[in-house]
Amino acid sequence: MARAAQTNCNGYPGFSSFGTYRAHNAPNRQSKEHVMDSIPISVEGFRKLEKELDRLKRERPEIVEAIKVAREEGDLRENAGYDAARERQGMLEAKIKFIESRMSRFNVIDRKTLGGSRIAFGATVELEDLDTEETKKYTLLGPDEADPNEGSISLASPVARALMGKEEGDEVVVDAPRGKIRYEIISVTYES
């Protein structure tokens, strides 16, 4: 089951200030691959995924019925309805398995308990591109709930990685596909 947390997101890879992560060790050699002990997620994000998981599980009987009906149509080798239903079932089960595998690793964080002047999980950051003078505002969330269309980015994104631990007034350089982008941090706020 998910663990509740107040102010940190322990174990997120790449952010030493967020706790530890362990490395897999193969016999006689050490692997550089890291496995997260936990994945940060907000209370709201966790509830949203719980609802998604419940919705997916409620689809199971409908797909089983579609497979049953398609089987009754006869020869399965040339039965497009059967193939489509089986493919849909496979995709559904893969989604369920993926969400369930992550649920136990979530470090559920109540964003209302967060605060401070340094950028960390849950911070809303306003940035100014120093070359274009364009401003952007992002909320830093875990990878399972971040949605750039809604103004949130993953802690694993290049922008978030460059911002971690910084404060208002700091300048950061982000390695982006279009090249290096210089930002000034205009403000850092937390939900209250």
Buried (B, 14 or more C-beta within 10 A) or exposed (E): EBEEBEEBBBBBBEBEEBBEBEEEEEEEEEEEEEEBBBBBBBBBBBEBBEEEBEEBEEBEEEBEEBBEEBEEEEEEEEBEBBEEBBEBBEEBEEBBEEBEEBBEBBBBBBBEBBBEEBBBBBBBBBBBBBEEEEEBEBBBBBBBBBEEEEEBBBBBBBBBBBBBEBEBEBEBEBEEEEEEBEBBBBEBBBBE
